[in-house]
Amino acid sequence: MTNALIYLIVMIAVAAVVFLLAALVFGRGEELAPLPPGASPTRLPADDITAENIRELKFQQVFRGYKMTEVDWALQRLATEVETLRARVRELEELESSDHGA
C-alpha cells in the first residue's frame, strides 16, 4: 500500500514537471515575436484616437495574460477620449439648440 502511494505521488510530480516544462517551452501557440526587455507595444496617439488606433492596439504578453499596467493605461486613455468627445457633443448640441431657439 505504501509503495503504491509513493509511486502515485512520484508519477504526479513527474507529470507536473513535464507539463510545466512543455508549457514554458512551447507556450500557448502565440505567434507574436518576443519583445526586448522593457519594451512595450502599447501605443496610442496623444489626441484624436481613431477606431483604427484601437484596432491596432497590442499589449505585452506576460506569464498569465497581458501586462496589467498597459491594459489599465490604455483603458484610462480611452475613457478620457470618450469623456472629451461626449463633452464636445454636448457643447455642440447646446449651441445648436440655442441657435434654433433664437
TORGU-623824 format. One record per atom (N, C-alpha, C): atom name; x, y, z. Coordinates in Angstrom, 1 decimal, always signed. Layout:
BEGIN
(pt "CA", (X, Y, Z));
...
END
This chain:
BEGIN
(pt "N", (+0.8, -1.2, +0.0));
(pt "CA", (+0.0, +0.0, +0.0));
(pt "C", (+0.9, +1.3, +0.0));
(pt "N", (+1.9, +1.3, +0.9));
(pt "CA", (+2.8, +2.4, +0.9));
(pt "C", (+3.5, +2.6, -0.4));
(pt "N", (+4.0, +1.5, -1.0));
(pt "CA", (+4.7, +1.6, -2.2));
(pt "C", (+3.8, +2.2, -3.3));
(pt "N", (+2.5, +1.8, -3.4));
(pt "CA", (+1.6, +2.3, -4.4));
(pt "C", (+1.4, +3.8, -4.2));
(pt "N", (+1.3, +4.3, -2.9));
(pt "CA", (+1.1, +5.7, -2.6));
(pt "C", (+2.3, +6.5, -3.1));
(pt "N", (+3.5, +6.0, -2.7));
(pt "CA", (+4.7, +6.7, -3.1));
(pt "C", (+4.8, +6.7, -4.7));
(pt "N", (+4.5, +5.6, -5.3));
(pt "CA", (+4.5, +5.6, -6.8));
(pt "C", (+3.6, +6.6, -7.4));
(pt "N", (+2.4, +6.7, -6.8));
(pt "CA", (+1.4, +7.7, -7.3));
(pt "C", (+1.9, +9.1, -7.1));
(pt "N", (+2.5, +9.4, -6.0));
(pt "CA", (+3.0, +10.8, -5.7));
(pt "C", (+4.1, +11.1, -6.7));
(pt "N", (+5.0, +10.2, -6.9));
(pt "CA", (+6.1, +10.4, -7.8));
(pt "C", (+5.6, +10.6, -9.2));
(pt "N", (+4.6, +9.8, -9.7));
(pt "CA", (+4.1, +10.0, -11.0));
(pt "C", (+3.4, +11.3, -11.2));
(pt "N", (+2.7, +11.8, -10.2));
(pt "CA", (+2.0, +13.1, -10.2));
(pt "C", (+3.1, +14.2, -10.3));
(pt "N", (+4.1, +14.1, -9.5));
(pt "CA", (+5.2, +15.1, -9.5));
(pt "C", (+5.9, +15.1, -10.9));
(pt "N", (+6.2, +14.0, -11.4));
(pt "CA", (+6.8, +13.9, -12.8));
(pt "C", (+5.9, +14.5, -13.8));
(pt "N", (+4.6, +14.2, -13.8));
(pt "CA", (+3.7, +14.7, -14.8));
(pt "C", (+3.6, +16.2, -14.6));
(pt "N", (+3.6, +16.8, -13.4));
(pt "CA", (+3.5, +18.2, -13.2));
(pt "C", (+4.8, +18.9, -13.8));
(pt "N", (+5.9, +18.3, -13.6));
(pt "CA", (+7.2, +18.9, -14.1));
(pt "C", (+7.2, +18.9, -15.6));
(pt "N", (+6.8, +17.7, -16.2));
(pt "CA", (+6.7, +17.6, -17.6));
(pt "C", (+5.8, +18.7, -18.2));
(pt "N", (+4.6, +18.8, -17.6));
(pt "CA", (+3.6, +19.8, -18.1));
(pt "C", (+4.2, +21.2, -18.0));
(pt "N", (+4.8, +21.6, -16.9));
(pt "CA", (+5.3, +22.9, -16.7));
(pt "C", (+6.4, +23.2, -17.8));
(pt "N", (+7.3, +22.2, -18.0));
(pt "CA", (+8.4, +22.4, -18.9));
(pt "C", (+7.8, +22.5, -20.3));
(pt "N", (+6.8, +21.7, -20.7));
(pt "CA", (+6.2, +21.8, -22.0));
(pt "C", (+5.5, +23.2, -22.2));
(pt "N", (+4.8, +23.7, -21.1));
(pt "CA", (+4.2, +25.0, -21.2));
(pt "C", (+5.2, +26.1, -21.4));
(pt "N", (+6.3, +26.0, -20.7));
(pt "CA", (+7.3, +27.1, -20.8));
(pt "C", (+8.0, +27.0, -22.2));
(pt "N", (+8.3, +25.8, -22.7));
(pt "CA", (+9.0, +25.7, -24.0));
(pt "C", (+8.1, +26.0, -25.2));
(pt "N", (+6.9, +25.5, -25.2));
(pt "CA", (+6.0, +25.6, -26.3));
(pt "C", (+5.0, +26.7, -26.2));
(pt "N", (+4.8, +27.2, -25.0));
(pt "CA", (+3.8, +28.3, -24.8));
(pt "C", (+2.4, +27.8, -25.1));
(pt "N", (+1.5, +28.8, -25.5));
(pt "CA", (+0.1, +28.5, -25.8));
(pt "C", (-0.1, +28.7, -27.2));
(pt "N", (+0.9, +28.7, -28.1));
(pt "CA", (+0.7, +28.8, -29.5));
(pt "C", (+0.7, +30.3, -30.0));
(pt "N", (+1.1, +31.2, -29.2));
(pt "CA", (+1.2, +32.6, -29.6));
(pt "C", (+2.1, +32.7, -30.8));
(pt "N", (+1.8, +33.6, -31.8));
(pt "CA", (+2.6, +33.8, -32.9));
(pt "C", (+3.4, +35.2, -32.9));
(pt "N", (+3.2, +35.9, -31.8));
(pt "CA", (+3.9, +37.2, -31.6));
(pt "C", (+5.4, +36.9, -31.3));
(pt "N", (+6.3, +37.7, -31.9));
(pt "CA", (+7.7, +37.6, -31.6));
(pt "C", (+7.9, +38.2, -30.2));
(pt "N", (+8.9, +37.7, -29.4));
(pt "CA", (+9.1, +38.3, -28.1));
(pt "C", (+9.7, +39.7, -28.2));
(pt "N", (+9.3, +40.5, -27.3));
(pt "CA", (+9.8, +41.9, -27.2));
(pt "C", (+11.1, +42.0, -26.4));
(pt "N", (+11.9, +43.0, -26.7));
(pt "CA", (+13.1, +43.2, -25.9));
(pt "C", (+12.6, +43.6, -24.5));
(pt "N", (+13.4, +43.3, -23.5));
(pt "CA", (+13.0, +43.6, -22.1));
(pt "C", (+12.8, +45.1, -22.0));
(pt "N", (+11.7, +45.5, -21.3));
(pt "CA", (+11.4, +46.9, -21.1));
(pt "C", (+10.6, +47.5, -22.2));
(pt "N", (+10.5, +46.9, -23.4));
(pt "CA", (+9.8, +47.4, -24.5));
(pt "C", (+8.3, +47.2, -24.3));
(pt "N", (+7.5, +48.0, -24.9));
(pt "CA", (+6.0, +47.9, -24.9));
(pt "C", (+5.4, +48.1, -26.2));
(pt "N", (+4.5, +47.3, -26.7));
(pt "CA", (+3.9, +47.5, -28.0));
(pt "C", (+2.7, +48.4, -27.8));
(pt "N", (+2.3, +48.8, -26.6));
(pt "CA", (+1.1, +49.6, -26.3));
(pt "C", (+1.4, +51.1, -26.7));
(pt "N", (+0.7, +51.5, -27.8));
(pt "CA", (+0.9, +52.9, -28.2));
(pt "C", (-0.5, +53.5, -28.6));
(pt "N", (-0.7, +54.7, -28.2));
(pt "CA", (-1.9, +55.4, -28.6));
(pt "C", (-1.5, +56.9, -28.8));
(pt "N", (-2.1, +57.6, -29.8));
(pt "CA", (-1.7, +59.0, -30.0));
(pt "C", (-2.1, +59.8, -28.8));
(pt "N", (-1.5, +61.0, -28.7));
(pt "CA", (-1.8, +61.9, -27.6));
(pt "C", (-3.2, +62.4, -27.7));
(pt "N", (-3.7, +62.7, -28.9));
(pt "CA", (-5.0, +63.2, -29.1));
(pt "C", (-5.7, +62.5, -30.3));
(pt "N", (-7.0, +62.7, -30.4));
(pt "CA", (-7.8, +62.2, -31.5));
(pt "C", (-7.5, +60.7, -31.8));
(pt "N", (-7.9, +59.9, -30.9));
(pt "CA", (-7.8, +58.5, -31.0));
(pt "C", (-8.8, +58.0, -32.0));
(pt "N", (-8.4, +57.2, -33.0));
(pt "CA", (-9.3, +56.7, -34.0));
(pt "C", (-9.7, +55.2, -33.7));
(pt "N", (-10.7, +54.7, -34.4));
(pt "CA", (-11.0, +53.3, -34.3));
(pt "C", (-9.9, +52.5, -34.8));
(pt "N", (-9.2, +52.9, -35.8));
(pt "CA", (-8.0, +52.1, -36.3));
(pt "C", (-6.9, +52.0, -35.2));
(pt "N", (-6.7, +53.1, -34.5));
(pt "CA", (-5.7, +53.1, -33.4));
(pt "C", (-6.1, +52.0, -32.4));
(pt "N", (-7.4, +51.9, -32.1));
(pt "CA", (-7.8, +50.9, -31.1));
(pt "C", (-7.7, +49.5, -31.6));
(pt "N", (-8.0, +49.4, -32.9));
(pt "CA", (-7.9, +48.0, -33.5));
(pt "C", (-6.4, +47.5, -33.6));
(pt "N", (-5.5, +48.5, -33.7));
(pt "CA", (-4.1, +48.1, -33.8));
(pt "C", (-3.4, +48.0, -32.4));
(pt "N", (-4.1, +48.3, -31.4));
(pt "CA", (-3.6, +48.3, -30.0));
(pt "C", (-3.1, +46.9, -29.7));
(pt "N", (-1.9, +46.8, -29.2));
(pt "CA", (-1.3, +45.5, -28.8));
(pt "C", (-0.8, +45.6, -27.3));
(pt "N", (-0.9, +44.6, -26.6));
(pt "CA", (-0.4, +44.6, -25.2));
(pt "C", (+0.7, +43.5, -25.1));
(pt "N", (+1.7, +43.8, -24.2));
(pt "CA", (+2.8, +42.8, -24.0));
(pt "C", (+2.2, +41.6, -23.2));
(pt "N", (+2.6, +40.5, -23.7));
(pt "CA", (+2.1, +39.2, -23.1));
(pt "C", (+3.1, +38.9, -22.0));
(pt "N", (+2.5, +38.5, -20.8));
(pt "CA", (+3.3, +38.0, -19.7));
(pt "C", (+2.8, +36.6, -19.4));
(pt "N", (+3.4, +36.1, -18.3));
(pt "CA", (+3.1, +34.7, -18.0));
(pt "C", (+1.7, +34.3, -18.0));
(pt "N", (+0.8, +35.1, -17.4));
(pt "CA", (-0.6, +34.7, -17.3));
(pt "C", (-1.6, +35.6, -18.0));
(pt "N", (-1.2, +36.2, -19.1));
(pt "CA", (-2.1, +37.0, -19.9));
(pt "C", (-1.3, +38.3, -20.4));
(pt "N", (-1.9, +39.4, -20.2));
(pt "CA", (-1.4, +40.7, -20.6));
(pt "C", (-0.9, +41.5, -19.4));
(pt "N", (+0.0, +42.4, -19.7));
(pt "CA", (+0.6, +43.2, -18.7));
(pt "C", (-0.5, +44.2, -18.2));
(pt "N", (-0.8, +44.0, -16.9));
(pt "CA", (-2.0, +44.8, -16.4));
(pt "C", (-1.8, +46.3, -16.4));
(pt "N", (-0.6, +46.8, -16.2));
(pt "CA", (-0.4, +48.2, -16.2));
(pt "C", (-0.6, +48.8, -17.6));
(pt "N", (-0.3, +48.1, -18.7));
(pt "CA", (-0.5, +48.6, -20.0));
(pt "C", (-2.0, +48.6, -20.3));
(pt "N", (-2.7, +47.5, -19.9));
(pt "CA", (-4.2, +47.5, -20.2));
(pt "C", (-4.8, +48.6, -19.4));
(pt "N", (-4.5, +48.8, -18.1));
(pt "CA", (-5.1, +49.9, -17.3));
(pt "C", (-4.8, +51.3, -18.0));
(pt "N", (-3.6, +51.5, -18.5));
(pt "CA", (-3.2, +52.7, -19.1));
(pt "C", (-4.1, +53.0, -20.4));
(pt "N", (-4.2, +51.9, -21.2));
(pt "CA", (-5.0, +52.1, -22.4));
(pt "C", (-6.4, +52.4, -22.1));
(pt "N", (-7.0, +51.7, -21.1));
(pt "CA", (-8.4, +51.9, -20.8));
(pt "C", (-8.6, +53.3, -20.2));
(pt "N", (-7.6, +53.8, -19.5));
(pt "CA", (-7.7, +55.2, -18.9));
(pt "C", (-7.7, +56.2, -20.1));
(pt "N", (-6.8, +56.0, -21.0));
(pt "CA", (-6.7, +56.9, -22.2));
(pt "C", (-8.0, +56.9, -23.0));
(pt "N", (-8.5, +55.7, -23.2));
(pt "CA", (-9.8, +55.6, -24.0));
(pt "C", (-10.9, +56.3, -23.2));
(pt "N", (-11.0, +56.1, -21.9));
(pt "CA", (-12.0, +56.7, -21.1));
(pt "C", (-11.9, +58.2, -21.2));
(pt "N", (-10.7, +58.7, -21.1));
(pt "CA", (-10.5, +60.2, -21.2));
(pt "C", (-11.0, +60.7, -22.6));
(pt "N", (-10.7, +60.0, -23.7));
(pt "CA", (-11.1, +60.3, -25.0));
(pt "C", (-12.6, +60.3, -25.2));
(pt "N", (-13.2, +59.3, -24.6));
(pt "CA", (-14.7, +59.2, -24.7));
(pt "C", (-15.3, +60.4, -23.9));
(pt "N", (-14.8, +60.7, -22.7));
(pt "CA", (-15.3, +61.9, -22.0));
(pt "C", (-15.2, +63.2, -22.8));
(pt "N", (-14.0, +63.4, -23.4));
(pt "CA", (-13.8, +64.6, -24.2));
(pt "C", (-14.7, +64.7, -25.3));
(pt "N", (-14.9, +63.6, -26.0));
(pt "CA", (-15.8, +63.6, -27.2));
(pt "C", (-17.3, +63.8, -26.8));
(pt "N", (-17.7, +63.2, -25.7));
(pt "CA", (-19.1, +63.4, -25.2));
(pt "C", (-19.3, +64.9, -24.8));
(pt "N", (-18.3, +65.5, -24.1));
(pt "CA", (-18.4, +66.9, -23.7));
(pt "C", (-18.5, +67.8, -24.9));
(pt "N", (-17.8, +67.5, -26.0));
(pt "CA", (-17.8, +68.2, -27.2));
(pt "C", (-19.2, +68.1, -27.9));
(pt "N", (-19.7, +66.9, -27.9));
(pt "CA", (-21.0, +66.7, -28.5));
(pt "C", (-22.1, +67.5, -27.7));
(pt "N", (-22.0, +67.4, -26.4));
(pt "CA", (-23.0, +68.2, -25.6));
(pt "C", (-22.9, +69.7, -25.9));
(pt "N", (-21.6, +70.1, -26.0));
(pt "CA", (-21.4, +71.6, -26.3));
(pt "C", (-22.0, +71.9, -27.6));
(pt "N", (-21.8, +71.1, -28.6));
(pt "CA", (-22.3, +71.4, -30.0));
(pt "C", (-23.9, +71.3, -30.0));
(pt "N", (-24.4, +70.3, -29.2));
(pt "CA", (-25.9, +70.2, -29.2));
(pt "C", (-26.5, +71.5, -28.5));
(pt "N", (-25.9, +71.9, -27.4));
(pt "CA", (-26.3, +73.1, -26.7));
(pt "C", (-26.3, +74.4, -27.7));
(pt "N", (-25.2, +74.5, -28.4));
(pt "CA", (-25.0, +75.6, -29.3));
(pt "C", (-26.1, +75.5, -30.4));
(pt "N", (-26.4, +74.3, -30.9));
(pt "CA", (-27.4, +74.1, -32.0));
(pt "C", (-28.8, +74.5, -31.4));
(pt "N", (-29.1, +74.0, -30.2));
(pt "CA", (-30.4, +74.3, -29.6));
(pt "C", (-30.6, +75.8, -29.3));
(pt "N", (-29.5, +76.5, -29.0));
(pt "CA", (-29.6, +77.9, -28.7));
(pt "C", (-29.8, +78.7, -30.0));
(pt "N", (-29.2, +78.2, -31.1));
(pt "CA", (-29.3, +78.8, -32.4));
(pt "C", (-30.8, +78.6, -32.9));
(pt "N", (-31.4, +77.5, -32.7));
(pt "CA", (-32.8, +77.3, -33.1));
(pt "C", (-33.8, +78.0, -32.3));
(pt "N", (-33.4, +78.3, -31.0));
(pt "CA", (-34.3, +79.0, -30.1));
(pt "C", (-34.4, +80.5, -30.4));
(pt "N", (-33.3, +81.0, -31.1));
(pt "CA", (-33.2, +82.5, -31.3));
(pt "C", (-34.0, +82.9, -32.5));
END
